[in-house]
Amino acid sequence: MAEPDLVDERPLRRLLAALPGPVRRGAEWLRRPGAGWARVPLGVVLILGGFVGFLPILGFWMLPLGILLLAEDLPFLKRPTLRALGAVQDWWDRRRGRAGGA
């Protein structure tokens, strides 16, 4: 029997912990296993909005957020997305002069 593919979710947990309370509760609700019905369409809309990020209100920030949401349901996206999130957090910590992070 093959061993399940374990993905380190520490970068995602760290990101969620840094969010303000109402936003964190919304993100935790979206991460629930039964919330795929909302997560997938929202992820697609955010990605599409990210492609027109040059317009007012919409922004390129929407693209990575949409990918984060889709990665919850698409296993082939989860590992590279969490690795990229960890790399960005490491870069941010070095830039701000922090050693370990939260």
DSSP file (Angstrom, degrees, kcal/mol; ACC not computed):
  #  RESIDUE AA STRUCTURE BP1 BP2  ACC     N-H-->O    O-->H-N    N-H-->O    O-->H-N    TCO  KAPPA ALPHA  PHI   PSI    X-CA   Y-CA   Z-CA
    1    1 A M              0   0    0      0, 0.0     2,-0.2     0, 0.0     0, 0.0   0.000 360.0 360.0 360.0 132.6    0.0    0.0    0.0
    2    2 A A        -     0   0    0      1,-0.1     3,-0.1     3,-0.0     0, 0.0  -0.458 360.0-116.2 -75.5 143.2    1.4    3.4   -1.0
    3    3 A E        -     0   0    0     -2,-0.2    -1,-0.1     1,-0.1     3,-0.0  -0.583  38.3-103.0 -76.2 137.7    2.0    6.0    1.7
    4    4 A P        -     0   0    0      0, 0.0     2,-0.9     0, 0.0    -1,-0.1  -0.281  34.9-106.6 -63.2 147.7   -0.2    9.1    1.4
    5    5 A D        -     0   0    0     -3,-0.1     2,-0.4     1,-0.0    -3,-0.0  -0.649  38.2-155.1 -77.0 105.4    1.5   12.2    0.0
    6    6 A L        -     0   0    0     -2,-0.9     2,-0.5    -3,-0.0    -3,-0.0  -0.698   5.8-160.9 -87.7 131.7    1.9   14.4    3.0
    7    7 A V        -     0   0    0     -2,-0.4     2,-0.7    75,-0.0    72,-0.0  -0.938  21.7-122.2-114.3 132.4    2.1   18.2    2.3
    8    8 A D        -     0   0    0     -2,-0.5     4,-0.2     1,-0.1    -2,-0.0  -0.630  27.8-177.7 -74.6 112.6    3.6   20.6    4.9
    9    9 A E     >  +     0   0    0     -2,-0.7     4,-2.5     1,-0.2     5,-0.2   0.235  49.0 110.1 -97.2  13.1    0.8   23.1    5.5
   10   10 A R  H  > S+     0   0    0      1,-0.2     4,-2.6     2,-0.2     5,-0.2   0.898  76.0  53.1 -57.0 -42.6    2.8   25.3    8.0
   11   11 A P  H  > S+     0   0    0      0, 0.0     4,-2.1     0, 0.0    -1,-0.2   0.911 111.6  46.4 -60.8 -38.4    3.1   28.2    5.5
   12   12 A L  H  > S+     0   0    0      2,-0.2     4,-2.6     1,-0.2    -2,-0.2   0.916 112.2  49.3 -69.4 -41.9   -0.7   28.2    5.1
   13   13 A R  H  X S+     0   0    0     -4,-2.5     4,-2.2     1,-0.2    -1,-0.2   0.888 111.2  51.2 -62.4 -38.2   -1.3   27.9    8.8
   14   14 A R  H  X S+     0   0    0     -4,-2.6     4,-1.2    -5,-0.2    -2,-0.2   0.908 110.2  48.8 -65.3 -41.7    1.1   30.8    9.3
   15   15 A L  H  X S+     0   0    0     -4,-2.1     4,-0.5    -5,-0.2     3,-0.5   0.928 111.9  48.8 -63.3 -45.1   -0.7   32.9    6.7
   16   16 A L  H >< S+     0   0    0     -4,-2.6     3,-1.1     1,-0.2    -2,-0.2   0.883 107.7  55.0 -62.7 -38.4   -4.1   32.2    8.3
   17   17 A A  H 3< S+     0   0    0     -4,-2.2    -1,-0.2     1,-0.2    -2,-0.2   0.788 105.1  54.2 -66.0 -26.4   -2.8   33.1   11.8
   18   18 A A  H 3< S+     0   0    0     -4,-1.2    -1,-0.2    -3,-0.5    -2,-0.2   0.572  89.1  99.0 -84.8  -8.9   -1.7   36.5   10.5
   19   19 A L  S << S-     0   0    0     -3,-1.1    -3,-0.0    -4,-0.5     5,-0.0  -0.444  84.6 -99.8 -78.0 150.9   -5.1   37.4    9.1
   20   20 A P     >  -     0   0    0      0, 0.0     4,-2.9     0, 0.0     3,-0.3  -0.333  44.8 -98.6 -63.9 155.1   -7.5   39.6   11.1
   21   21 A G  H  > S+     0   0    0      1,-0.2     4,-2.6     2,-0.2     5,-0.2   0.848 118.5  43.1 -46.1 -57.1  -10.3   37.7   12.9
   22   22 A P  H  > S+     0   0    0      0, 0.0     4,-1.9     0, 0.0    -1,-0.2   0.886 117.5  47.1 -63.2 -37.3  -13.2   38.1   10.5
   23   23 A V  H  > S+     0   0    0     -3,-0.3     4,-2.5     2,-0.2    -2,-0.2   0.905 111.9  51.0 -68.7 -40.6  -11.0   37.3    7.5
   24   24 A R  H  X S+     0   0    0     -4,-2.9     4,-2.7     2,-0.2     5,-0.2   0.910 109.2  50.5 -62.7 -42.8   -9.5   34.3    9.3
   25   25 A R  H  X S+     0   0    0     -4,-2.6     4,-2.1    -5,-0.2    -1,-0.2   0.905 111.3  48.8 -63.2 -40.1  -12.9   32.9   10.1
   26   26 A G  H  X S+     0   0    0     -4,-1.9     4,-2.2     2,-0.2    -2,-0.2   0.911 112.3  48.0 -64.0 -42.5  -14.0   33.3    6.5
   27   27 A A  H  X S+     0   0    0     -4,-2.5     4,-1.4     2,-0.2    -2,-0.2   0.894 111.3  50.2 -66.2 -39.7  -10.8   31.6    5.3
   28   28 A E  H  X S+     0   0    0     -4,-2.7     4,-0.6     2,-0.2    -1,-0.2   0.878 109.7  51.7 -66.4 -36.1  -11.2   28.7    7.8
   29   29 A W  H >< S+     0   0    0     -4,-2.1     3,-1.0     1,-0.2    -2,-0.2   0.915 108.9  50.5 -64.3 -42.1  -14.8   28.3    6.7
   30   30 A L  H 3< S+     0   0    0     -4,-2.2    -1,-0.2     1,-0.2    -2,-0.2   0.778 105.2  58.0 -66.4 -25.9  -13.7   28.1    3.0
   31   31 A R  H 3< S+     0   0    0     -4,-1.4    -1,-0.2    -5,-0.1    -2,-0.2   0.616  79.4 113.7 -81.0 -11.5  -11.1   25.4    4.0
   32   32 A R  S X< S-     0   0    0     -3,-1.0     3,-1.7    -4,-0.6     4,-0.1  -0.276  79.2-118.7 -57.6 146.1  -13.7   23.1    5.4
   33   33 A P  G >  S+     0   0    0      0, 0.0     3,-0.7     0, 0.0    -1,-0.1   0.827 112.0  52.2 -57.5 -33.3  -14.1   19.9    3.3
   34   34 A G  G >  S+     0   0    0      1,-0.2     3,-0.5     2,-0.1     4,-0.1   0.460  90.6  78.6 -83.7   0.5  -17.7   20.6    2.5
   35   35 A A  G X>  +     0   0    0     -3,-1.7     4,-2.5     1,-0.2     3,-1.4   0.253  55.0 107.0 -94.9  13.5  -17.1   24.1    1.2
   36   36 A G  H <> S+     0   0    0     -3,-0.7     4,-2.1     1,-0.3    -1,-0.2   0.815  70.3  66.9 -59.8 -29.9  -15.7   23.1   -2.2
   37   37 A W  H <4 S+     0   0    0     -3,-0.5    -1,-0.3     1,-0.2    -2,-0.1   0.799 114.2  29.4 -61.2 -28.8  -19.0   24.3   -3.8
   38   38 A A  H <> S+     0   0    0     -3,-1.4     4,-1.8     2,-0.1    -2,-0.2   0.764 116.7  58.9 -97.4 -33.3  -18.0   27.8   -2.9
   39   39 A R  H  X S+     0   0    0     -4,-2.5     4,-2.5     2,-0.2     5,-0.2   0.911 103.7  48.7 -67.1 -45.7  -14.2   27.5   -3.0
   40   40 A V  H  X S+     0   0    0     -4,-2.1     4,-2.3     2,-0.2     5,-0.2   0.956 114.3  42.4 -66.3 -52.3  -13.8   26.4   -6.6
   41   41 A P  H  > S+     0   0    0      0, 0.0     4,-2.6     0, 0.0    -1,-0.2   0.912 116.1  50.3 -61.6 -38.9  -16.0   29.1   -8.3
   42   42 A L  H  X S+     0   0    0     -4,-1.8     4,-2.5     1,-0.2    -2,-0.2   0.907 110.2  50.4 -63.7 -40.9  -14.5   31.8   -6.0
   43   43 A G  H  X S+     0   0    0     -4,-2.5     4,-2.2     2,-0.2    -1,-0.2   0.912 111.4  47.8 -61.6 -43.5  -11.0   30.6   -6.9
   44   44 A V  H  X S+     0   0    0     -4,-2.3     4,-2.6     2,-0.2    -2,-0.2   0.916 112.0  49.5 -64.7 -43.2  -11.8   30.8  -10.6
   45   45 A V  H  X S+     0   0    0     -4,-2.6     4,-2.6     1,-0.2    -2,-0.2   0.913 111.3  49.5 -62.7 -42.4  -13.4   34.2  -10.3
   46   46 A L  H  X S+     0   0    0     -4,-2.5     4,-1.9     2,-0.2    -1,-0.2   0.902 111.2  49.2 -64.4 -40.2  -10.4   35.5   -8.4
   47   47 A I  H  X S+     0   0    0     -4,-2.2     4,-1.2     2,-0.2    -2,-0.2   0.939 112.4  47.3 -64.2 -46.1   -8.0   34.1  -11.0
   48   48 A L  H  X S+     0   0    0     -4,-2.6     4,-0.6     1,-0.2     3,-0.5   0.903 111.6  51.1 -62.3 -40.0  -10.0   35.7  -13.9
   49   49 A G  H >< S+     0   0    0     -4,-2.6     3,-0.7     1,-0.2    -1,-0.2   0.832 104.1  59.3 -64.4 -31.6  -10.1   39.0  -12.0
   50   50 A G  H >< S+     0   0    0     -4,-1.9     3,-1.2     1,-0.2    -1,-0.2   0.797  96.8  60.6 -66.7 -28.5   -6.3   38.8  -11.5
   51   51 A F  H 3< S+     0   0    0     -4,-1.2    -1,-0.2    -3,-0.5     3,-0.2   0.723 107.9  44.1 -72.6 -19.6   -5.8   38.7  -15.3
   52   52 A V  T X< S+     0   0    0     -3,-0.7     3,-2.0    -4,-0.6    -1,-0.3  -0.151  75.2 134.1-111.1  37.6   -7.5   42.1  -15.6
   53   53 A G  T <   +     0   0    0     -3,-1.2     7,-0.4     1,-0.3    -1,-0.1   0.599  55.8  74.3 -65.1 -12.7   -5.5   43.5  -12.6
   54   54 A F  T 3  S+     0   0    0     -3,-0.2    -1,-0.3     5,-0.1     3,-0.1   0.636  82.0  89.2 -75.9 -11.8   -4.7   46.7  -14.4
   55   55 A L  S <  S-     0   0    0     -3,-2.0    -3,-0.0     1,-0.1     0, 0.0  -0.465  94.4 -88.7 -81.4 156.5   -8.3   47.8  -13.9
   56   56 A P  S    S+     0   0    0      0, 0.0     2,-2.5     0, 0.0    -1,-0.1  -0.301 107.8   8.0 -61.9 151.7   -9.4   49.8  -10.8
   57   57 A I  S    S+     0   0    0     -3,-0.1     2,-0.1     1,-0.1    -4,-0.1  -0.337 113.9  85.0  72.7 -56.0  -10.5   47.7   -7.8
   58   58 A L        +     0   0    0     -2,-2.5     2,-0.3    -6,-0.2    -8,-0.1  -0.394  64.6 178.5 -69.3 152.9   -9.4   44.4   -9.4
   59   59 A G    >   -     0   0    0     -3,-0.1     3,-1.7    -5,-0.1     4,-0.3  -0.980  47.9-105.4-154.4 165.3   -5.8   43.6   -8.9
   60   60 A F  T >  S+     0   0    0     -7,-0.4     3,-1.0    -2,-0.3   -10,-0.1   0.666 109.0  78.1 -66.9 -15.2   -3.0   41.2   -9.6
   61   61 A W  T 3> S+     0   0    0      1,-0.2     4,-1.2     2,-0.2    -1,-0.3   0.729  82.6  67.4 -62.5 -22.2   -3.3   40.2   -5.9
   62   62 A M  H <> S+     0   0    0     -3,-1.7     4,-2.4     1,-0.2    -1,-0.2   0.807  88.3  65.3 -71.1 -29.3   -6.4   38.2   -6.9
   63   63 A L  H <> S+     0   0    0     -3,-1.0     4,-2.1    -4,-0.3    -1,-0.2   0.957 104.7  39.7 -63.1 -55.0   -4.4   35.7   -8.9
   64   64 A P  H  > S+     0   0    0      0, 0.0     4,-2.4     0, 0.0    -1,-0.2   0.862 114.9  54.4 -65.5 -31.6   -2.4   34.0   -6.1
   65   65 A L  H  X S+     0   0    0     -4,-1.2     4,-1.9     2,-0.2    -2,-0.2   0.915 109.0  47.9 -65.8 -41.7   -5.4   34.1   -3.8
   66   66 A G  H  X S+     0   0    0     -4,-2.4     4,-2.4     2,-0.2    -1,-0.2   0.892 110.9  50.9 -63.9 -39.9   -7.5   32.2   -6.4
   67   67 A I  H  X S+     0   0    0     -4,-2.1     4,-2.4     1,-0.2    -2,-0.2   0.901 107.2  54.2 -65.6 -39.9   -4.7   29.7   -6.9
   68   68 A L  H  X S+     0   0    0     -4,-2.4     4,-0.6     1,-0.2    -1,-0.2   0.906 110.6  46.8 -58.8 -41.5   -4.5   29.2   -3.1
   69   69 A L  H >< S+     0   0    0     -4,-1.9     3,-0.9     1,-0.2     4,-0.4   0.923 113.5  46.8 -67.7 -44.0   -8.3   28.4   -3.1
   70   70 A L  H >X S+     0   0    0     -4,-2.4     4,-1.8     1,-0.2     3,-1.5   0.836 101.6  66.0 -67.0 -31.6   -8.1   26.0   -6.0
   71   71 A A  H 3< S+     0   0    0     -4,-2.4     7,-0.3     1,-0.3    -1,-0.2   0.751  90.2  66.3 -63.3 -22.4   -5.1   24.2   -4.5
   72   72 A E  T << S+     0   0    0     -3,-0.9    -1,-0.3    -4,-0.6    -2,-0.2   0.817 114.9  27.8 -66.3 -29.5   -7.3   23.1   -1.7
   73   73 A D  T <4 S+     0   0    0     -3,-1.5    -2,-0.2    -4,-0.4    -1,-0.2   0.579 112.9  66.4-108.9 -14.4   -9.3   20.9   -4.2
   74   74 A L    >X  -     0   0    0     -4,-1.8     3,-2.1     1,-0.1     4,-1.0  -0.882  64.3-162.9-113.6 101.6   -6.7   20.2   -6.9
   75   75 A P  H 3> S+     0   0    0      0, 0.0     4,-0.8     0, 0.0     3,-0.4   0.802  86.5  61.0 -56.1 -33.5   -4.0   18.0   -5.5
   76   76 A F  H 34 S+     0   0    0      1,-0.2    -5,-0.1     2,-0.1    -2,-0.0   0.708 108.4  45.4 -69.4 -17.1   -1.5   18.7   -8.2
   77   77 A L  H <> S+     0   0    0     -3,-2.1     4,-2.1    -7,-0.2     5,-0.2   0.691  96.4  75.8 -92.4 -21.8   -1.5   22.4   -7.3
   78   78 A K  H  X S+     0   0    0     -4,-1.0     4,-2.5    -3,-0.4     5,-0.2   0.932  94.4  44.6 -63.1 -52.2   -1.3   22.0   -3.5
   79   79 A R  H  X S+     0   0    0     -4,-0.8     4,-2.3     1,-0.2     5,-0.2   0.945 117.2  43.0 -61.7 -51.2    2.4   21.1   -3.1
   80   80 A P  H  > S+     0   0    0      0, 0.0     4,-2.3     0, 0.0    -1,-0.2   0.871 114.6  51.8 -65.0 -32.5    3.8   23.8   -5.5
   81   81 A T  H  X S+     0   0    0     -4,-2.1     4,-2.4     2,-0.2    -2,-0.2   0.931 111.9  44.8 -67.6 -44.8    1.5   26.4   -4.1
   82   82 A L  H  X S+     0   0    0     -4,-2.5     4,-2.4    -5,-0.2    -1,-0.2   0.858 112.5  52.4 -68.9 -34.0    2.5   25.8   -0.5
   83   83 A R  H  X S+     0   0    0     -4,-2.3     4,-2.4    -5,-0.2    -2,-0.2   0.929 110.8  47.4 -64.0 -44.0    6.2   25.7   -1.5
   84   84 A A  H  X S+     0   0    0     -4,-2.3     4,-2.4     2,-0.2    -2,-0.2   0.906 111.3  50.8 -64.1 -40.9    5.8   29.0   -3.2
   85   85 A L  H  X S+     0   0    0     -4,-2.4     4,-2.3     1,-0.2    -1,-0.2   0.918 111.2  48.4 -62.4 -43.3    4.0   30.5   -0.2
   86   86 A G  H  X S+     0   0    0     -4,-2.4     4,-2.5     2,-0.2    -2,-0.2   0.894 110.7  51.1 -62.6 -40.2    6.7   29.2    2.1
   87   87 A A  H  X S+     0   0    0     -4,-2.4     4,-2.4     2,-0.2    -2,-0.2   0.900 110.6  48.4 -65.4 -40.4    9.4   30.7   -0.1
   88   88 A V  H  X S+     0   0    0     -4,-2.4     4,-2.6     2,-0.2    -2,-0.2   0.909 111.8  49.6 -65.8 -41.6    7.7   34.1   -0.1
   89   89 A Q  H  X S+     0   0    0     -4,-2.3     4,-2.5     2,-0.2    -2,-0.2   0.904 111.3  49.1 -64.6 -40.4    7.3   34.0    3.6
   90   90 A D  H  X S+     0   0    0     -4,-2.5     4,-2.4     2,-0.2    -2,-0.2   0.924 112.0  48.6 -62.2 -44.5   11.0   33.1    4.0
   91   91 A W  H  X S+     0   0    0     -4,-2.4     4,-2.5     1,-0.2    -2,-0.2   0.920 111.6  49.8 -61.1 -43.9   12.0   36.0    1.7
   92   92 A W  H  X S+     0   0    0     -4,-2.6     4,-2.2     1,-0.2    -2,-0.2   0.906 109.8  50.9 -62.8 -42.1    9.7   38.4    3.6
   93   93 A D  H  X>S+     0   0    0     -4,-2.5     5,-2.7     2,-0.2     4,-0.7   0.919 111.7  47.3 -62.0 -43.2   11.3   37.3    6.9
   94   94 A R  H ><5S+     0   0    0     -4,-2.4     3,-0.7     1,-0.2    -2,-0.2   0.911 111.9  50.8 -64.0 -41.6   14.8   37.9    5.5
   95   95 A R  H 3<5S+     0   0    0     -4,-2.5    -1,-0.2     1,-0.2    -2,-0.2   0.871 113.1  44.8 -64.8 -37.2   13.8   41.3    4.1
   96   96 A R  H 3<5S-     0   0    0     -4,-2.2    -1,-0.2    -5,-0.2    -2,-0.2   0.511 116.7-113.8 -86.5  -5.0   12.3   42.3    7.5
   97   97 A G  T <<5 +     0   0    0     -4,-0.7     2,-0.3    -3,-0.7    -3,-0.2   0.684  68.1 139.3  84.4  18.3   15.3   41.0    9.4
   98   98 A R      < -     0   0    0     -5,-2.7    -1,-0.3    -6,-0.2    -2,-0.1  -0.747  38.0-159.2 -96.4 145.9   13.5   38.3   11.2
   99   99 A A  S    S+     0   0    0     -2,-0.3    -1,-0.1     2,-0.1    -5,-0.1   0.947  77.9  13.1 -88.4 -55.3   15.2   34.9   11.7
  100  100 A G  S    S-     0   0    0      1,-0.2     2,-0.1    -7,-0.1    -7,-0.1   0.800  83.2-144.7-102.2 -31.4   12.6   32.3   12.4
  101  101 A G              0   0    0      1,-0.2    -1,-0.2    -8,-0.1    -2,-0.1  -0.478 360.0 360.0  89.9-169.7    9.1   33.6   11.7
  102  102 A A              0   0    0     -2,-0.1    -1,-0.2     0, 0.0    -2,-0.0   0.450 360.0 360.0 -89.1 360.0    6.0   32.8   13.7
